[in-house]
C-alpha cells in the first residue's frame, strides 16, 4: 500500500464523520439521534467513492442526514475531509461492504437511497455484484421505509436497461426514467450535481441515464 493511502487511512481514523466496520453497528436503528443529533430523514449514497454526491446533497438539503457508504477508505477520505473543512455537519461516511447493509441499519430506518455511477459489472458471471441485482434489492427493501425511493444515475446503458427490466420483472413502482437527464423533464436540483466522472462522461458527449423507483 502506498504512503499516501496509508496516510489517508490513518487520517480517517481521526475523523468524527467517519465510522468504520464494527463502529457503525453501534448506530443501527438510531443513526439520526445518536450520530446526527436530530430526527431528520436518513439518505444513503451507496458506493459513494469520494463522496461528492453525498456532500453536495447535504449542502442542498440541510433538513436531511446523508451517509456515504464505501469500503475504500482512501476514497472516503476526500468527501469526509471536505465536509469537515466546510462545516457540512449533516453528512457522514461509513466504511463497510454494501452487502452487509443489514448489520448497520434497522428496518425502515432509511428514507432514500442514491446509487451514483457504480461499477456496472457487465459480465454475466458478475450479475450478483450489480448494485441493482436481486441480492442487493432485498437488502434495500428491508432498510427502506415504505414508499422510500432508490435513485440510479449511470453512464452505463447496459446497467440502466438491466435495472429497468428488473423493476418490471419484480413489479416495482417506477417513478421516473430517462436515457438522457439533461434533455428530459425529470431534471431537478438533485440530478444537477455532477461528480468528477460525470463531467468526464459529459465532455465526451456520453448520455447520463437515470431511474427512480420504489418497492411500493
Steps between C-alpha positions, in 0.01 A plus 500: 500500500637842401599764756215729394240227555649421839485867595135524399408185691670641808320833459148362461545311826503845665206648306182550703285450189641158405400169657681183404384140499370398845487861621194557283307213657464707815282740301259239364145621551608838637710673236298823503504555876830335601724631225328809358317608814165552329200313359552591135462245216797277416620484138772259383743530212628150419846443350553870565867508397633845588160600637441788260131425463433448870679822599324708235158354585568586866578860406178532299275326752597590859170355624623148418787280621727336241727198535751404231592132501810347344764248601801690368615733776741694281201608286275585793781721635437767236127546567540480876781754503306741278195474727710572809682792340177656374295433814249270329369324810209306352718253310696201630690212345487130580779269388338158447418250227155585363385139521522537880248787501254316726759484778513880516146622431171397656176426317355813339777718643592643159284745304680497166792339317727642230720283278719728292723367223565156653719236338253351246650150532413426133611137496211255536700309762510814717128578495467443875751780558286758320353737758151457352505118495259292709774448760513872577136590436392265779722694740371837385142384547579415861661831602282739295186648648176424314495709185869586530667541161818373338678725250742363241714741301734332251682552173473127428210423266520128579453553875214740432322245278570217744353698791196606298432135414550399864245761613242366255570135580462554875194724468669798666373856467682704235474872575731647237745385236698647214801415287611865497429708810623823343246479220196383696234632736630300800797734556499661845728647764614159625593380154689821426785383724791382286785281621849505354418196289169634376674814377743281308215300344317818400817645347500196272129555424394185687135485599416470870222258594273532802242282676291568810298214643356358821363174636153641559 
